[in-house]
Amino acid sequence: MEERLSFSVALHEEESEENKVFVADCLELGVSDFGDNIDEAINNLRKGVSLLLEEAPEKRKLLIRQEPVMVTRVSL
């Protein structure tokens, strides 16, 4: 049975004078992509991560996670 891979995604919105985009970051691999909406940004990120894993299959081990990841925001 093949191991199930998953990754954490941090999303944020960036605005320029022309438009706004959503940026999705894969926390485990340091890969980012963007889209006009959240779904598009996540789908683009998924494709980018898949391409990376094709070229660097050894990184797959970084996406095998047994425990959930907790993410929070901290203000200074």
Residue pairs with C-beta under 8 A, 6 or more apart in sequence:
3 60
3 64
4 64
5 53
5 60
5 63
5 64
6 63
6 65
7 26
7 27
7 28
7 29
7 49
7 63
8 26
8 27
8 28
8 69
8 71
9 24
9 25
9 26
9 27
9 42
9 45
10 24
10 25
10 27
10 71
11 22
11 23
11 24
11 25
11 38
11 41
11 42
12 22
12 23
12 25
13 20
13 21
13 22
13 23
14 20
14 21
14 22
14 23
14 34
19 36
21 34
21 35
21 36
21 41
22 34
22 35
22 36
22 37
22 38
22 40
22 41
23 32
23 33
23 34
23 41
24 32
24 33
24 34
24 35
24 38
24 41
24 42
24 44
24 45
25 31
25 32
25 45
26 32
26 45
26 48
26 49
27 69
27 71
28 62
28 63
28 65
29 49
29 52
29 59
29 62
29 63
31 45
31 48
31 49
31 52
32 45
32 48
33 41
33 44
33 45
33 47
33 48
34 41
34 44
35 41
35 42
35 43
35 44
49 63
52 59
53 59
53 60
53 63
